[in-house]
Amino acid sequence: MWHETLIAKNARMALLLKNVLRMTDIQKQAMKLRADVIRRGDVGVAQ
């Protein structure tokens, strides 16, 4: 993860980082795909 060492220095962010580091590669990929959908604004759009 980029900026991992910087994030780890912040106590609040370190908790989030620990959770991310526990995730499998498949879980991380799913999270990235979901973030892409949200960024595009495709969330909640009726088909």
Secondary structure, 3 states (H helix, E strand, C coil): CCCHHHHHCCHHHHHHHHHHHHCCHHHHHHHHHHHHHHHHCCCCCCC
